[in-house]
Amino acid sequence: MLPSIFGENLFDDFFDDDFGMFPMWNNRSPLYGKHAKNLMKTDVRETEDTYEVDIDLPGFKKDEINVDLKDGYLTISAAKGLDKDETDKKGKYIRQERYAGACSRSFYVGDVEPKDVSAKYEDGILKLSMPKQAKKELPKQSTIAIG
């Protein structure tokens, strides 16, 4: 176990590109910094007649989340803004890790009507439920005539 002075990974700060000389190494996101990869973790569960999707969106309020269904794609987006004008009367910040920004994720769901999708947000988890589509039957005849 490493001492806490090294953070989560011994090499996190060692390979930082503070001067922006190597853009392929600069994987920091403006929303939640290098922890953005942990944002919007998703579980998809199949029941007998529905698909249930649970998406982690910790720290967001209900009005900061948008769910859109267009051309068979379900897009979940969340945007967060921090009020920079607000000052702390009790002291100055030594370290500030909260950021403002936006994130989104899309899933192909097929020909689902928006009225058939139900959404609920509580305790930092967005829960979506949508019906399964009826499987298209293939024609029973499989012989092809050669002309």
QUIJO-V304705 format. One record per residue. PHI is phi in whole degrees, 0 to 359 (* if undefined). PSI is psi as a letter, one per 40 degrees, with the letter a starting at -180 (none if undefined). D_CENTER is the distance of its C-alpha to the mean C-alpha in Angstrom with 1 decimal. Layout:
# QUIJO-V304705
phi={PHI PHI}
psi={PSI PSI}
d_center={D_CENTER D_CENTER}
This chain:
# QUIJO-V304705
phi={* 268 299 292 292 272 76 282 219 305 263 306 275 295 261 295 252 292 259 70 280 236 298 289 273 279 257 279 261 293 259 68 58 283 267 297 295 271 272 63 295 231 244 242 239 254 253 297 230 219 249 248 240 244 237 283 226 291 87 265 266 303 281 266 248 231 243 231 237 213 54 84 251 264 244 251 229 222 231 229 234 254 278 284 284 284 250 272 284 267 165 253 285 266 213 230 250 273 233 253 167 219 216 207 210 236 225 276 242 85 274 253 279 303 291 272 265 249 228 214 235 206 55 79 236 269 249 243 225 219 287 284 273 294 291 282 281 279 299 291 286 243 276 248 284 260 259}
psi={h i i e e e a d h d e d d d e i g d e f d g d e e g e h i e h e b e e d e e i f h h h h h h a d e i h h h h h h g i e i i d e e h h h h h h f e h h h h i h h h i h h e d h i h e e a i h d h h e h i i a i i i i i h h e a g h i d e e h i i h h i f e h h h i h i i i i h h h h i i d h e h h h h none}
d_center={30.6 30.2 31.2 28.5 29.7 27.7 24.3 21.9 23.3 26.8 25.9 22.9 25.3 27.9 25.9 24.5 25.6 26.7 28.7 26.2 28.7 26.3 23.2 22.0 21.9 20.1 16.5 15.7 13.0 14.3 11.6 12.4 14.6 14.6 12.3 9.2 8.8 8.6 5.5 2.9 6.0 7.2 10.9 12.9 16.4 19.4 22.3 25.6 24.7 20.9 17.5 15.4 11.6 10.4 6.9 7.3 7.2 10.5 12.7 11.6 14.4 14.5 15.8 13.0 10.6 11.5 11.4 13.5 15.5 17.5 19.6 18.0 14.4 12.0 9.5 7.1 7.2 8.0 10.9 13.0 16.6 19.1 22.7 24.6 28.0 28.0 30.1 30.6 34.3 34.7 34.0 32.0 28.7 29.2 25.6 22.6 19.1 17.1 15.9 15.2 12.7 9.8 6.3 5.3 5.0 8.4 10.6 14.4 16.1 19.5 22.0 20.6 21.9 19.8 22.3 21.6 18.0 17.8 15.1 15.6 13.9 15.7 15.7 12.1 10.9 10.2 12.6 13.2 16.5 18.0 21.4 22.2 24.2 27.8 28.5 30.8 34.2 35.7 39.4 41.8 44.1 43.0 46.3 46.4 49.8 51.0 53.0}
